[in-house]
Amino acid sequence: MLIDVTRLADRRLQGTLPTGVDRVSLEYIRHFRAHARALVRVGGRWVVVNNGDSQRVFDALLEPGEDTSNEIRWCVGRSYALSWGGGSRPSVLLNTGHSGLDSDTYAAHVRRQGWKPIFFLHDLIPISYPEYGRPGEADRHCRRLMTICASGQGLIVNSAATREAAEAYALRCGWPLPPCVVAPLAPAPLPKPDTHSPLEKPYFVILGTIEPRKNHLLLLHLWRQLAHEMGEAAPHLVIIGRRGWECEQVVDLLERCTVLRGLVIERSYCRDAELSTWLRHAQALLFPSFAEGYGLPIVEALSHQVPVIASNLPVFREIAQEIPDYLDPHDGAGWKQAILDYAQPLSLARSAQFRRMRAFRPPTWDEHFSIVEQLMRRLHVGN
């Protein structure tokens, strides 16, 4: 088996913390590494790292918080230097991060090598909601779907909502979608939180990259209202996630709105131990997104007994049923009322969600990979 780790290696070399997509890819390494070699696309070449160095690359990628850049460079560089003209036997190829799929040559190279690719499709948001993406991202994602349909032996998605969107898009384009399975994502194994809250006052958390579809702007406008109306009695908002693209209005509020200073806390570089503590002691996780392919922060919050107030999206109801309180992402007044309610020590709505939460059973990675391996057996690929 080959695992395409190009995206993970590149982000580690840049010193970037893992995103939700990266965390999924790391779980695939953790599960399949004993029977796998690393594939890295570098310098216009596809480098299949030798067995021993592949294990060292996997170790480096899975080691949280360590500067393992030199180890990755050394192992990949050695295989790069020694593999000129070398081919590889037919193998299963796992690509779980969309990396390289927008290239016109990806499908052709896979076919030449005789590899059997299985892809993970995280969402169709760049196609379904191009207004929330970077310029040109819709076209790039269209090419990714074309590569998946042209060369994929199998397809893994995170939700029925993602599968339905992929099926509908492939049908419109006249492309044959590979055999597809829905394998829900498990929460991250976060470290044990600190027993003491990081803040004395009540606070709420929003978790994820700052980008337009995450709807941080709604919350910042609400918090400005709360600051004017309540002063120091207002709850705090903790924004955990790096700054992304086309978020200038959010950045302007964070950097220049004086009434938000001290009331809104931005944690752009948050280690897992810190994240665990912030999440555990929050009044609720706020998730006002306009569109999502899954919603891993909801699963993580509910798994750690943290209430959730979320947008009324079908995919959220798919993964969390009726446990969270759901609101329209445009309903500013509704979000304000819910936040004020949940900030109270004896909030009836918050207590009711705790009761509903008792029935929540998060997905596990064992269940996820059982579904994936069933797909492999059905396709007669893998070990």
N, C-alpha and C positions, 0 to 999 in steps of 0.2 A: 504494500500500500504506500502511496505517496500522499503527503499532506502539504499543500501549497501554503507556506508560511511567509510569503513575500510581504504581505501587509503587516503582520505582527513584527517581523524583523525590522522593517522600515520604521515603524513607530517606536520600537525599542531603541533603535539607533538615534532617533530624534529626541528621546527622553520623554515621550508622551505617555500619560497614564492610559490604561485600557478603557475603551468605550464598551457599551453593551455588546456590540458586534464582536469586539476583541475577546470579551469574556467567553462568549460562545465558542469561538475558535480555540481558545485555550483549553476548554473542556474537551474538545475533540482530540487535541494533542494528549491530554492526560489519559483519555480512554484508549486511544488506538496506538500510542507511541511504541509499545512493545513489538508491534508488527509493522512499523512504518519507517519511512525515510522522509527527510525534509526536502522539499522542492523550493528553490528560490529563483525568481526571475531577476537577473541583474546584468547590466551591461549588454543588453540585447540577447542574452543567452538564458537558457533554462538549465539551471544547475541542480542536479540530483546529488545531494550530499551523501557521502558514504555512511555506512551503518553506524560506526562508532561516533563520528562527528555529528550525525543526525541526533543521537541521544544527547550529546553535549549541547546542541542547539536547542533541543526541547527543554533540557534542564534550565538553560539560560532564560528562555521565554517564560517558563513557569515560575521562576524565582521572583517573588514580588519585591519591589523596592530596591533591587540590587543593580549596580552598574555592571551589566554583563555584555556591554557592547563589544568589547575587544574579543571576547570568546566567540561571539556570533561572527564577527568579521574574520577571525582566524579560520574557523571551521568552514565557512562558506568560501573564503578565498582559496583555501587549500583545494577544495573540490573544483572550484572554478579553474584553477591552474592545471589540475591533473586530468580533467575530463574532456579535453579537446578531442572531438571526433568520436567520443564514446556514445553509444546509444544506451537504451535501457529496455528491459524486458517489459511486456505488457503488464500493466498494473492498474489497480484502482487508484484514481486520483480524487482526493477530497479538496474542494475549494469552498470554504465556509464563510468567506468575507467579501465576496463580490470582486475581489482583487483581480485586475487584468481582463475581466470578462468584456469590457468595452472595447478591447483591441480586436481589429479585424482578423488578426492572425492566430488568436487563441484557439479557436475551434480547429483550424487547419493543422496547427502543431500537434494538438491532442490526437487527431486522426492519424497523422504520420507516425506517431510513437506507438499507436495501438493501445493507448490508455483508455480506461473506462471511467469517465468522470461522473462524480456525484456532487451536485451543487447544493448549497444552502441559500435559499432566497429569503431575506429578512423582511422585505416589504416591497410594495410598488408605489410608495409615496411620491418619488420624483416624477412618476408618470401620471398618477392620479391627481396630485396636487403640485403642479410645477411652480406655482406661485410661492411655495415655501422653500424651494431649493435654490442652489446656486445657478447662475445662468449657464445653460447648456446641459444641466444635469439630467433633464428629461430625455434628451437624445442619447446621452451616455447610458442611462438605465435601459432605454429601449435596445441598445446594442447588447447590453448584458443579457437581457431576456432572449434576444436572438441567438446569442452564443449558447445559452442554456438549452434552448429548443433544438439547435442545430447539432449539438454534440453530446448533450447530457444523456447518460444512461439512467439516471435517477435524480429525483429532486426532493429535498427536505424543506418544509416550511414550518413556521412556529405557531400558526393558528389557522383555523378554518377560514377566517376572514382573509388572510393572505392567500390561501389556496384559491378561494373563490375569485379574488381579484386577478390572480395569475391565469386561471382558466379562462376568464372572460376576455382578458387582453390577448392571450394566445389565440383564442377563437377569432377575435376581430382581425388579427394579423394573418390568420391562416397558417399558424405554426403548430406543429404537434408537440404538446407539452409532454415531457418525460413522465414515467410513472412517479407519482407524488404521494408523500405521506406527511401527515401533520404530527409533529413531535414537539409538544410544549416545552418551554424552557424552565429550568429549575432556578431557584434563587441562589445568589452567591453565598458561599460559606463565610460569612463575615465573622471577624473576631468577636470575642465577648465584649460587650460595651462596658464603659466605666459606669459604676453604680451612681455616680453623681452627675446631675444634669450640667451641661456646659454653660447654661444661662439660668439666672434666678427667675426670670420672668417667662411666661408661656411663649412658645415659639412654634412656627410651622416650617416645614422643609419642602422645597421643590428640588428635584434631583434630575439632572440631565444637561446636555450641552445647551447653551443659550443660543437659540435659533428661532426664527419666526413662528414655526408651527407649534413650539412648546408653550407659547402664549404667556411668556414672562411679563409682557407689557401689561396685560390685564391686572396681574397681581401688584405690580409696582404702582399703577394708578390707584388701586384700592388702598395700598399701604400709605400712599400720600394723603388720601382722604382720612384714613384712620389716624395718621399723625396730626392732622389739623384738628380733628374732632376729639381725640382722646389724649393727645400729648404723650407724656411718659407712661400712661396707663395702657397704651396700645401694645398688642403682642408683637413679637419680632418675626421677621421672615429671614430664613437662611437659604441662600441660593447656592447649591452645590453642583458644580459643573463648569467646564471651561467655556470661554467666550467663543462662539462659532462665527457664522457668516450672516451678513445682512441684519445685524442686531444693533445698529447704531442708536436707535431710540432708547433701547434698554440700557446701553452703555452710557448714553447722555444722562439718563436718570440716575444711574448708579454713581456716576462721577460728579454730577453737577447739581443734583437736587439736594439742597441742604437739609430739608426736613427728614430725609430718609437716612441721613448719616447716623450710624449707631443703632438705627431701628432695623435696617436691612443689612444683613451680613453676607458677603460674597466669599465663598470658599472655592476658588478655581482649581486648587491643587489639594485634593483631599484623599489621604490614605485610607485604606479599608478600616483600620482601627478607629480613626476619627469619624469616618462615615457611620460606622456602627453606633457610636455614642450619640452623634447628632440625630440619627434616625430613631433610636430607641426612646429618647426622652421628648420627642416632638408631640405636640397636640394632635397633629395629623400630617400625613404626606399630602401635598397639593399637586394635582396632575391635570391642569386645565388645557391639555393639548387639543389642537384641531384635528390631528390625524396621527395614528400610530399603527405599526404592524403587529405589535404585541403589547408591551407595557410591563417590562420586567421590574421596574421600581414598585409597581403595585404588588406583585408577587413577593418581592423582598420585604416590603413594609408589612403586609399581612402575615408573613411568615415570622416576623419579629414582633407580632402583636401591636402594630402601630396602625391606627385608623387611617382611612384614605378618603379624600374628597376628590372626585375625578370627573372629567368630561363624560358626557353620556354617549360613549362610543360603543358600537356593537362588540368590538374586540375586547373591550374592558369587561363587558358583561359575560363574554365567553370565558374569560380566564378567572374572573372574581365573582361571577354570579351577582347576587343582589346584596353583597356584603358592604361595599363602599356606598357612600352617598354620592349620587350622580347629579350633575348640573350641566346645562348648556354652556359651552365655552364662551358664549357671547353675553351671558347673563351676569353682568357685573353686580347688580343688586343682590341676586341670589348667592353669589360667591361671598359677598361681603357679609350677608346674614349668617351663612354657614360658618364662616371664620369666627365671627363674634360669638356664635353659639359654642363652637368647639373650644374657644379660648377660656370659657368659664369652668371653674373647678367642678361644678355639679351639672355639666352639660348632659341633658337627657338624650340628645341625638348621638353624642359620643358614647355614652353608656350603652345605648341600643346597638351601636355598631360593634362594640366589644362582645355583646351577646351573640350577634350574628357571626362574629369572627371564630367562635368556637367550632363551627362546622367547616372551616376552611382547611383544606388539605393541599399543600403546595405540590406541584409536580416534582419529581426527582430525576436526577441525571440517569439513574439506572433505568427508569421507565423510558426516558428519552432515547437512550441508546438501544434499548430492547426494540423499539419501533424502527430505529435506523438499521439495526442488524437484520430484522425481519425483511426490510426492503432489500438489503444486500443478498439475502438468501433467495428471495424471489427473483432477483436479477441474476443469480448465479455468479456473484462477484464477492470479493473479500475472502476472509479466512474462515 
